[in-house]
Amino acid sequence: MTIDKSLKIKAGSAKTRNVYKRTERIEKLKEMEKFDESGKVYGLPKVRVEKISLKKKKKVKVAETDDAASDDA
């Protein structure tokens, strides 16, 4: 069976998670050197989630420079 078009999740509409899983939190704490291997895995301190912001690319006027180069030749 196929999935109806209205039920498919588009790639752009996937939301970012704002909470890490326990394993991800442990990895982050190890990077920050705040996790002790002998310590407990319950009651871990909170870890801030970095938000990734995509910057819009500026339009480059490549067509004009290509035209000018071809006129000189």
Contacts in CASP RR format, 6 or more apart in sequence:
PFRMAT RR
TARGET T0000
AUTHOR 0000-0000-0000
METHOD contacts of the structure
MODEL  1
MTIDKSLKIKAGSAKTRNVYKRTERIEKLKEMEKFDESGKVYGLPKVRVE
KISLKKKKKVKVAETDDAASDDA
16 49 0 8 1.000
16 51 0 8 1.000
16 52 0 8 1.000
17 49 0 8 1.000
18 49 0 8 1.000
19 49 0 8 1.000
20 28 0 8 1.000
20 47 0 8 1.000
20 49 0 8 1.000
22 41 0 8 1.000
22 44 0 8 1.000
24 47 0 8 1.000
25 44 0 8 1.000
25 47 0 8 1.000
26 35 0 8 1.000
26 41 0 8 1.000
26 44 0 8 1.000
28 47 0 8 1.000
29 35 0 8 1.000
29 44 0 8 1.000
29 45 0 8 1.000
29 47 0 8 1.000
34 45 0 8 1.000
35 44 0 8 1.000
END
